[in-house]
């Protein structure tokens, strides 16, 4: 059979890469394998049996459908395979995670053969991934007097699928492996350049530690030396998992250090143990929970204080740290899950109760958060059918309610969208809440994993309570190469069939859109009370509250329309003073981080919190520059508090852009986009009539901290510097090194400039055009002494610039303009000193397709300064990605160096940069 021979050929090719056979997800190949199993004399029969039993992806893959059907035939003795007894067939079905396997089990359980029905029922009692079609069928059988259906529903009501699981180990022996000193980006665990391979878990595992084989071998040697211990991967003197949500990062850690989730499903490991001196980045920690892992905040380095309690600093003003206990590679610890302590040699070194809260322990016991979420849903269904209260099986959701205390903005949003909380009870920060989700975004480099997760949890259609889901094409926009051609159409078809609005239509019914996902979601969020979940750390909208998430959490939100998380504490940010006319709002963003660190002696009070920014007078396009950057501030999320008039303007902009999407033919059969237009119009009317004004916190709300940003102190452009040569390795590649332009003395060489990513909006493109005209007027011509790569965030912006004439200005000065009819098939490796007008999308910020030349110093408007992300190192020189405003980037490429403040002011003379004055209105209730 040719398809099987093709598979054998692929197996041989994978052997050359040190890989096992790729797990099977296709019906045609598995059907061929089954044919060979039935043929007792077939030369490939033994291998075919092995593939069938141990190498098929579960869930709703087409292969799982075929496998479940064949197992059913074996159980019903319509087929006989001596190696697969009916009992073994039931065991196989029990590992297939719903969809076709549950359908088969229900067929048998509700069938006429009592013995087989009882066997099927015993398996079904262990399953949690049941959907409406399954539960409706059970309920109908129950109502018709089925004894088995009653038995199953009673079992579900008591949550036996959870209660009968083994308890978690009281003591877990671990051995440490320090993956790096300082913050560890998820790029180290799952490099952006390897995004194309994320859905092939074994192949993607080879990129762990950015393909550093020496580190990989050290880890293998450590595991061999400590075969009965779990490896704890550590960011010493830093935070683990900054930069991205990346499920693939956790998957890789689990693949190398975790536990197999099933003997019949290859390369899907769970339960990694991950730690950092400053804990785990918030969204990455959520991803750890998806896999039933443990994320520990070590606090093994502490600030030194003098007798008066003041922090002791060095000559550079940096706090002096002292090592409280060592976590050097090879150190053995014990995690006691009962006392919730980390022990060394029997002595307690750290209380880790935050890593082992009751909900997190449930994730560990269940093998991940999905099983708990679906288990609760199934238990609720069963109790409703039986007409009984839900017995308390799972840990009681923590509900914190403080009488007389007002609500922050995020507390208000969570209270409005909460599900299953005590009726009439007002919840404050610290409460653990299930919330309904309004908007869900999936991006294209994690989307294939999201589609896999949806298949694994047997979901087939988007939850009806989600306003809309959006699948982007922005992360693979730069280069339409063979990898993209193979992956992206397949992803778009899956998501389109699932019910999302997709950037590309499977049949090409509208122009392919590569708009940056965050900008699209910023428009799709048409209510300041919305909850948004997106598969990227920069899912931080200027309306509502948005959380960046891993591909699994995105899948869960798409499938259930819900997310579960604690209500975070908030930090209130307000502004005073007046912005200089020659400053850009990007400088305010950087100054916010700088001034916050100054006010709190270097402590990042934003980490893990909601930044409630009282931005007041900026529309969502401009305000997004702030909320977007809060990912780099390590905040959990951010919320913009706006004046009523400003919010109305933002909603009108969003509504009109959504209408453009509709006019292009992008709406789905359910007309989700039309629904959003209607929702925006309703919200606008509410605000205009005073029925419901813009979201504001209460005047007596309680905050973790309050930060006041003095605009008068921002007297020159600010630059976030990776500080690549800092002697303290832990201080490199953080976003906390913010320098004024004068720090560089007008002499630092700049090799390439980048204007693009989610951090810019239409105004930035207009500033670029005006600056080029200014420079030509002042100097007689425009000469680039370094390349300038420009990637507009969206096609709407390009269309508007074309209509208003600014695009013609950019084309006039450019040496390259993107052409959608002939997109680039190869990534650039060299750049000329000219302006490149690239296709809308993420471009250099993503770093998975195009990069700056190795060793370059890049000045960019983007958010990424991590090592190797935008630019790699060479043996001679470290690559640097400095982050600044659009005017600074433009001038740096014209000069080939950082400008002086005088050169900068001359270049922006007469150009209206972002106008921002703090609101004079009360932005509280």
N, C-alpha and C positions, 0 to 999 in steps of 0.2 A: 504494500500500500504506500503510495507516494507520500502521503502526509506523515506517515510513521517514519519513512526513510528520511524525510526532511528533518524530522525530530532527532533521529540518530545522527544526522550530519551536524545539527546544531549542538548536540551533546559532545561530539568530538571537538567542535570549535571551542566550546566552553571549557573542555578539559585543558586546552592550551592556556587558558586564563586561570587555571586552578579552580574551576567552578564545577558544581554538580549539575545534573539536568535541571533545566528551568521548570518550576512548578506549572502544571497544566491547568489552563483556564478555559480552553476551547472545546466545544462539543464534538467537532469533527474528529479531532485527534483522539479524544477519549473513546469515541464510538469505534474507531479503528482498533484501539487497544482492547476494547471489550470483545470485538470479533476475534482477535488473536487469543484471548483468554478462553473463549468457547472452543477454539480449535486445539484439541489436546495434543496434536502433533506439530503445532506451529513452533518454529525454531525460536521465536521471540516470546513464547508464552510466559516463561519465568520472569523475564524483564517486564512484560506487560502487567503481570500480577503485581509486581513491586511498584510500578508506576501508579496503578489503579489504587492500591491501598495507601501508599505513602507519599504520593506526589501530586495530589489534586487539590486545587484551592477550593475552600468551602464557600458557603453562603449562596448567593444567587448567580454565580458564574454559570455560563452555559455548560461547562464541564460538570459542575455540581448537580445540575438538573439531570444530566445523563447518568451520573454516578448514583444518585438517589433512586432513579427509576430501575437501574440494574440491581441495586441492593434490595429493592422491594420485590423484584422477581425472584431473587434468591430466597428471601424470607417466606414468600408464598409458595416456594418450591416449584416455581415455573421454570427456573433455571437451577442447575446444580453445578457448583464449583467446590470441589472438595477442600480447597484451601480457605474458602470463605463460607463458614457454616452460618445458618440463620442467626445464631447468637452473636457471632463475630460481625455479621452484617448490621445488627442492631447497634453494636458498639461503634462501628464506623459512622452510622447515622448520628449517633450522639455527639460526634465531634464536628458535625457539618454546619453548625450554627444557624439553623433556621432556613426559611425559604422553602426550597424543594424538599429538604429533608424533613421538615415539620409537616409539610403536606403529606408525604409518604407515611410518616408515623401516625398522623390523624386518620389516614385511609385505613390503616391496619387496626388502630385502636377502636375505631368506630365500625369495624367490619364484623363479620359473622363468626370468625374463628376466635373463640374465647381465650384460648391459651396464648395465641399470638397477640390478641388485643391486650391482654394483661402485660405481656412483654413490652409492647409498644408504649403502653401507659407508663410503665416504670421508667422508660427512657424519656418520655415527654415530661415527666415530673422534674427532670434535671434541666430542662430547656427554658430559656427566658426570651429568646428572640422570636416572639409571636407578634404578628401584625393583625390588623382588623379582619382580614379574610380568615385568619386562623381562629381568632377569638369569636368572631361571628358564627363560625361553624360549630365551635364548642358550645356556645350559648344555645344555638338552635337544637343541638343534640340533647343538651341538658333539659331544655323546655319540653322535649319529646320523650323525656323519661329515661335517657341513657344512663345506666349505672356508671359506666366508665367515664362519661363526661362529668358527672357529679364528683367522682373520685378525683379527677384531674383538677377540677375547679376548686375543690376543697383543699387539695394540696397546694395550689397556687395561692389561695387565700392565706394559708399559713406560711407561704414563702419557703417551702421545703427545698426548693432549688438553691436557696441560700443557707438555710439553717443546717442542712445536712452536709454542707461542705466541711472539709477538715479545718480546724482552727489554725490560725497562723502560728508559726513557731514562736515560742516564748523567747528563745535566744537565737540570734543570727550571727554567726561568726563571719567577720569581714576582714579583708586585707586591703590596704590603701594603694591606689595608683594615682600619683599626681600627674594630671594631663597637661598642666601648665601653671605658671605663676602669673597672677593678675586675672583680670576678666577673661573668660574663655567664651569666644563667639561660637555660635552653632556652626559657623563655617569650618571650624576645626573638626567637628564631629561629622558634618555632612556638607562638604564644600559646594558652593553654588555652581561651580563649573561641572559638577557631576549630577546636576538636577535631573537630567534626562534618564538616569538609571534608578531613580528612587523607588519605582514600583517593582524593580527586580532586586529584592532585598539582599540576596547573597552577593550579587555583583556590586551593589551600592556599598555593601559592607567593606569592600576593598579600599574605599576612599577614606575610611576612618583615619583621623589624625592627618588629614590632607595627604593621604597616600604615604605617610612616613612609615616605611617598613621597619625601621629600627625601633620606633615606639610600639608598633604592633607586635613585634617579636618580644619586646620587653614585657608586654602585657601577657602574651602567651606563656612566657617563661614563669611569670608570677603565678598564673593560674596552675601551671604544672607543679610548682613548688607548694602551692596551697590548694590541693584538689578538693578539700572539703569546706572551703571558705568561699564566700561571695566577694567579688572585687568591688570596691567603692571608688568610683572615678571622681577626682577632686580638682577644683580650681583653688589653688592655695593663694592666699592674699587677694582674692578676687571673687567675682560672682560667676556662677556657672550658667551657661546657656543664654548669654546676652545676644541681642541682635535679631533673633528670629524665633518663631514658634517651633519650627521644624520637628515634626513627628519623625522625619527620617533621621534626625540626630539622636533622638531617644531610641529609635529602632536599631540604629547602629550600635549604640552603647549596649542595648539589650542583647543584640546578636553576639557581641564579643564577651559580655559578662553576665547575661541574664539566664533565665530558665526557659526551656522549651514549653510552648503553650499547649502542644498536642503532639503525640508520637506520630500522628498521621498527617500533619501539616508542616512542611519543612520551612526553616528559616524565619519562623514567626516566634520570637522570644519575648518574654515579659519579665517584669519585676527587676529592673536594674536598680542599683543603689548609687545615687549621685549626690555630690556635696560641694559646697563652696564655703570659703571663709566668710563671705558676705551672702551666703545662701544661694538660692537658685532664682534666676530671672522669673518674674511672675508667670508669664505665659508658658515658659518652658517647664515650670513646675506643674502646671496643669497637664502638660503632655506626659510627664512622669506618672501622674495619677491615672491617665488613660491606660497605661500598661500595668497598673498595680505595683508600681515601683515606690521607692522611698527617696525623698529629697531632703537633705539635711543642711541646716544652717549651722556651720561649725563654730563660728566666732572664736577660732583658735589664735587669732591675732587681735590684741586689744590696744587701745590708745593709752598712753601713759599720762598720768595726771600728777600735778604738784600737790603740796600740802593743802592748798586752798581749793583744790578741785578743778584747777584750770588745766586744759590740755597742754602738754609739753610738745613744742614744735622744734624742728631743726632750723638751720640757717635760711632755708628756703620757705619757711613758714608751714612746712608739711608736718602733720602729727607724727610723733615717734611711736612706733608700734612695738609691742613686746609679744613674743610667742608664748601663749598660755600653755599649749601642749602641741607636740609635734604630730604631723600627719604625713611625714615623709613616706615615700613609696616603700611598701613592704611592712608598714606598721600594722599590727593586728589589733582589732577592736572587737567588742561584742555589742550588738544592738539588743537591748532588752525591751521587747515590745510590750511587756506587762507594766514595768515601772517607767517605761518611756525614757530610757537613759542610754547614753553612749559610755561604755566602760573600756578601760585599758588595764589589763592585769588585775581585774576584779575591782578597780577603783573607778568611781564615777567621774568622768571628765566633762560631761555636758548633758544638760537636760534637753531632750529632743522631742518634747511633747507636741510641739507644733508640727512635727513630721509624722506624728502618730495619733492624730485626732481620731475620734470614733469614725467619721466618714472615710478618712484615709485608710484606716485599718479595714474597713469594709471593702474598699477597693482592692487592698492586698489580698484579702480572703477570697474575693470573687474573681481575682485574676484581671482586674481592671474596672474602670468606672462604667463602661458600657453595660456590663452585666448587672450592676447595681441600678442604673437608671431604668433599664428595661424590666428588671425584677420588680421595682416599685410600681411601675406602670401595670405589669401583669397582676400583681397582688391587688391593686386598686380595682382592676376589672373584675377579678374573681369575687371580691367582697361585694361589689355592686350587684353582681348576678345573684349572689346568695342573700342579699339584703342584710348584710351585717357590717359592723364597724371594722375598720382595718386594724388587725392586731399589731401591737408594737413589736416588730421583729428587727427592723433596722434602727440604728441609733436615732434618737429624737433629734430632729433638725434644731439646731441652736437658734433660739429666738431671743434677741436682746432688745428689750423695750424699756426706755428710761422716761419715766413720767415727768412731764414738764419740760422736756428737752425738744427743741425744734429739729428740723430735718435738713441735712445737706441736700444738694441737688441729686446726687446718686442715690441717697436714701429714698428720696421721693420717687425716682424712677423705679427702683426695685419694689417699693411698696405698691406702686401702680400696676406693675407687671407680674407680681408674685403669684405662684400657684401652690395650693396646698398648705398655706400658713393658717395659723389660728385666726378665725374670723374676727374682724374688728380690732386686731392687735397691730399697733404701729411698731415697725421694726427699725432698729438703728444698726450702725456699723458693728460687725462681728457676728451678725445673724447669718445663718447658712440658708440660702434661698434658691428655690427653683423659680426661674423666670421664663415667661414666654418671649420668644425672639421674633423681631419684626423683619429684619433684613439679614440674609446670610450671603457672604461672598466667598467664592473659591477661586484661587489663582492657579495659573497653569503649570507651575513647576511642582506644586503640591497636589494639584487637582487629580492626577492619576492615582495618587495614594488615597485621596478622599473617595474617589470612585471605587477603589478596592475596599476601603473601609465600609462603604455603603453595601457593597456586595457581601462582605463578611458578616454584616449585621442583618443581611437579608432584606434590606430596604429596596423598594422598587419605585417609589414616587415621593416627591417632596411633601412635607407635612402641610395640610390645608391651613394651618394657623399662621404660617409664614407669609408675610406680604409678598415677598419675592426673593428668589435666590439668583445670584449673578455669577457666571463663570467667565473669568477674564482671559485675555490672551497676551497680557502685557509683559510677562517675564521672559517670554520667548519671541518678543517682537523684533529684536535687532537683526536676527539672522534666520532666514527661512531655510534651514539646512535639513539634511536627511533625517536627523533625530527629531526635529520639529515636525517634519512632514509625516513621520511615522506615528508620533505621539499625539499631536494636537488635534487632528481631525477625529481620532478615536475618542479623545476626551470630550470634545465638543458634542459628538453624537450621544455619548452616554449621558452627559448633563442635560442636553436638550430633551432627550427622551425622559429623563427623570423629572423634568418640569422647570428647569432653570431658564432664565434669559441668558443666552450665550453670546459671547463676543463674535464668534463665527457661527454661521448656520451650517448644519451638516450638508445641505444641498446648495449652499451658496446663494440663498435667497436675498441676502443683503451684503453690502460691502463689509469685509472683515474688519473688525475694530480691534485695535491693539491698545486701547486707552488704559492708562494706569488704573488698576483696580480701586485704589483708595479714592481717586478722584471721582470715579463712577459711583462708589458707595456713598461718597459725600453728597452727591446729588440725589441718590435713591433714598437717603434718610430724609423724609419729609415731615418729621414730627420730632420736636425737641424732647419728647417723652419716649422715644423709640429705644429699643435694645438691638444692637447690631453685633453680629459675630462674623469675623473674617479670617481667612487662612493666611494671615500675614501679620507681623508684629506692628505694622503701621496702620492697622485698622483702628483709627482714632478720629472719629468724625467731629465736625464742628456743630452738629445737631444730634441730640440724643447722647447716649453713652455707648461706645463701641469697644469691643475687646478683641485683640488679636488672639488667634488660636491655632492650635495644631490641626492637621488634616483630619484627625479623628474627631476632635470636638466639633469641627465644621460639619463632618458627616452626621454626627449625633444631632446637631441643631437642624440640619436639613431633614433628617428622618423623623424627629420628634417635635420640632418647633420649640424646643426648650434648651436651657442651659442651667447648670447648677453651680453655684459658687458662693463664697461668703460676701457679704456687703463690705467693701473695703472702706477704710478710713479715708478721709479727704484732707488735702492741704489746700488752703484758700490762697489764691494769688491775686493781688490787686496792684494797681499802678498809680503812681503819683508823678508830678512833674510834667515836663513838656518835651516832646521828641524833636530833635534837631531836624531841620528841613532836608539836610543832605544824608540823613540816615535811612536805612531800609528796615522794614519790620523784622527781617531775619536777624538783624543786630539786636533787636529787643528780645528775640527768642534766646539767642546765645547769652545775652546779658542776664536773663532770668536765671539761667543755670549758674552763671558765675556769681551773681549776687546772692543766690540762695546758699551756695557753698560757703561764701564769705560770712553770711549771717549765722550759719550753724557750724562754724569751726571745721569745715570740710566734710561734715556729715551730710549725706544725700537724703534729705527728709522726704523726697519725692518717691524713693524706691518702694515699690509695692503698693503705693497709695493712688487715689484718684486726685489728679490735679484739677481743681475747680477754678478755672481761670475767668476772672471777671473782665472779659474782653469788650463787652458792651457795644462798641460802635463799629466793629469790623464785620463785614459780611462773611459768610461761611467759606468762601474761596480764600480770602486773606487769613481768616482766623485758623484755617486748616494748617497753615504754616506752623502755628504754635502747637496745635494738638498733635500734628504729625511728629514733631520733635520730641514729644513727651515719651516716645518709645526709647529714645536715647537717654532720657533722664531716668530710665528704668521704672517709670510709673506703670501702674496697672492699667490705667486708662485716664482719659481727661474729659472734662465737660466745659463747654463754653456757656457763659451766662451773657445773654444779649438783651439789649433794649428791644421793646416790642417792634419799633419801626425797622430796626436792623434785621430782626428775625423775619419779618414779613418780606423784606427785600431778598433775603437769602432763600426763602421758600419760593418766591416767584422765579428766581434764577433756576433753582432746582426743577421746579415744575416745567419751565420752558425747555430745559435740556432733556428732561424725560420725554416731553412731547416730540422732540427731535428724534429720539430713539424710536418712538412709535412710528413717526413719519418715514423712518428708514426701513421699517418692517421688522423691528427687533422684538416686538411684543410676543408673548407666548400664547398658546390657545386659551389659557385662562384669563388673558388680558390683565396680567399683574401690573404692567406699566400704566395702563389706563387707570387701574385702581389707585396707584400712587398719585397720579395727577389729581384724581378726585379727593384723595386724602389731603393733599397739599392745599387744595382750594378750601376744603373744610377747615383746616387748621388756620388758614389766613383769615377766614371769616370770623372764627372764634376770637382771634387776637384783635381784629379791627372792631368787633362789637363789644369787646370787653368781657365776653363770656368766659374766656380762659386765656389769660395773658401768658407771655413767655415764661418758661420755667425759671424759677428763682428759688434759692434756698431761704430758709427761715432766718430771721435776724438772730434768733437764739440757738442756731445750730452749733454743734460742737465740732471742732476741727483738730486734727492731729497737730498741725502747726499752721501758722499764717505767715505768708511771705509778702512783703511789699517791695515792688520793684520801682526804683527811682529812675525815671527816664532822663532826668537832668544829668545823671552820671554817665550816660552813654554818649560820649563825645566823639567817638571814631568807630569805624567798622570793627566788628568782632569776628574772630576766626577760631573755629574748633580745630585743634592741632593734635595729631596722633602721638606727638612727642616721642618719636621712634628711637631716639638716642638717650632717653632718660636712663640714668644708671640703675634706678629702681625699676626692674622689669615689670613689676605689678602696676606701675603708673603709665605704661605705654598702652596705646590703642584704647584708652578710655575716652569718653566724650567730656571729661571734666576739665581738660586743659583748654581754657578759653583765653586767647591772647588778643590784645588790641592790634590794629594794623601797624602802628608805629613800632611794635615789638620786632618787626622784621626789617626795619630800617630802609625799606625800599630796595633791598638788594637780594632777597631770596629768589633764586632762580625758579621759575615755573615752567614745566615742560609741556603741560596740557591743561586745558580748561574744559569743564563740563557744566552745561546748564541743562538741567532736566530733572527727572525723578518726580516723586509725589510732592516735593517741597516747593515747587514753583506753580504759578498760575498764569493766567493770561497777562496780568500786569507785568510779570517778569519778561515775557516775550516782547511786550511793548517797550519796556525799559531798554532791552537789548537793541531794538531797532533805533530808538532815539539816541542811544549812546553812540552807535555807529555813525549816525548822521552828525552828531556833535563832533566826534573825532575827525571826521572828514572835513568839517567846516573849520576846525581849529588847526589841523595839520595838512590839509590839502588832499589827503588820501588816507585810506585805511590799510595798514600793513600789519599782518599778524606775525608776531615773533614766536608764537607757540600755537599749536592747533587748538581750535575751539569746537567742541562737539556739542550740538544742541539737539535735544530730544523733547519736543512738546509733550505735555502729559496726555492730551486728548485730541481727537480729530475735530471736535467742536471748536477747540481753541484755534486750530489751523484754519478751519472754515471762517471763523470770525475775523481772524487776522487777514485772510485773503479778501474778505468783503470790505474791510476797513483800510486796506492798502499796506499794512505793516509787513505782511508776508513778502510782498514785492521788494520791500527794502531789504529784508533778510536774504532773499534770493540774489539780489544785486551784489551783495558782498560775499556770497558763499561760493565754494568750489565744488560742492556736492549737495544735491537735493534728492531726498528719497523718492522712489518711484514704486508705487504699489503694484503696478503691472509687471514689474521685474524686481522683486525684493532681493536683497543681498543673499547669496547662498553660502558665503564664507565670511567668517569674522575677520575684522581688520587686525593686522599685527603691526602695521606701521601707519603713522599719521604725518601728513604734510602740514605746513604752517598755513592753515586756511580754516574757513568756517565750514563745518559739516552740518547740514540740516537733515537730521536722521528721522526715521519713522517714529510716530508717537509710541511711547512705551517706557520701560524702565532703563534700558540701555546699560551704560557703564555702572550704574548704581547696583544693579543685580550682580554683575560680575560672572554670570554663568555662560555668556556667549562672547561678548567683547570686553576687552580690558585695555587699559592704558599700556604703553610699552613698559616692560619690566624695569624697575629702578626709577621710574619717573616720579617727579613731584607734581601732583595733580591738585588744582584748585577747583572745587566743585560746589554746586548748590545742593548736592544730595545729602544723605544721612549716614553714609557708610564710610568709616575710616579704619575699619578693622584690617589687620594684616592680611594681605593677599586678596582682599575683596575686590577693590577697584584696580589695584596695581600690585604686582608681585615684586619681591625683592630680587636683586641680583647678588652675586658674590661680592661685588664691589660697592653696591649702594642699596640701601633700603628704599622701597617704594613708600611714598607718602601721599595720603589723601587728606588734604586740608579742606575744611568746609566753611563756606562763606556765602555772602549775598551775591545776587546776580551782578550788580555793578562791579564788585571786586573781581569776580571771575572774568568779566569782559575785559577790564583794564589789565589784568594780569596776563592775558593772552596777547593783547596788543603790545605790551611792554616786554613780555617774556620774563617777567619778574613781578614781585609784589610791588604795588605802587606806594608812593608816599601819600600822606594825608592830603598834601597840597595837590598832587596829581589827581587824586581821587575826586576832590571837591571840584576841580576844574572840569573833569569829565562828566560829572552829573549836574553841572550848572544848568538851571532852567528845566530840569527833568523833575516831574512830580513823582517822587517815590511814594511808598505806602504812607497815607495819612492816618495817623492814629493819635487820638486824644482820649485819655481816660474818661469814661462816662461820668457825667455830673449827676446822673439820676440814681435813685436808690435801686440797686440790683438785688435787693432782698425783700422778702415779705415781712 
